[in-house]
Amino acid sequence: MHTAEWIQTIAIIVAVAASLVSLIIAHQDRRNTQDIATKDRRFNHLQTQLEYLVTIRDNLKSRGGHDGFFDTARIRAVGPELLPKIWNRQIRNDDSFFTDTTNIFIEANTELGQATATVTTQINNLTNHQPTDPAGGDPLPGAPSPL
């Protein structure tokens, strides 16, 4: 082979290598973009849940200053995972957690407080870039603490 042929061969190898590197970088960029979008959606969902929980809790504390339709919609949007007892009452169309019945009021207030703490923790974990389990719970065991 002549020098010109070697130079052409090397140029082709370099071009192919550069193409492969650009494909790898593009793949990683797409994956990172998807991860960011997934975290953004999760964050927005948690923020909405937190807003609903705070509104429901404020309405509960005002004892009667609530709008039953909107509170029911908020409870259903938050879901039975965070508010199982309140959710069950809403399914039965039992508005008693907004009444002055002390035990039900305390139970609902406690459940709302726990749900608010859970969502706040999940938001903090998400914003501190700690890996969480797929169900959106606490950080995975052995996850490094944020710097």
Buried (B, 14 or more C-beta within 10 A) or exposed (E): EEEEEEEEEEEEEEEEEEEEEEEEEEEEEEEEEEEEEEBEEBBEBBEBBBEBBBBBBEBBEEEEEBEEEEBBEBBBEBEBEBBEBBBEBBEEEEEEBBEEEEEBBEBBBEBBEEBBEBBBBBBEBBEEEBEBEEEBEBBEEEBEEEE
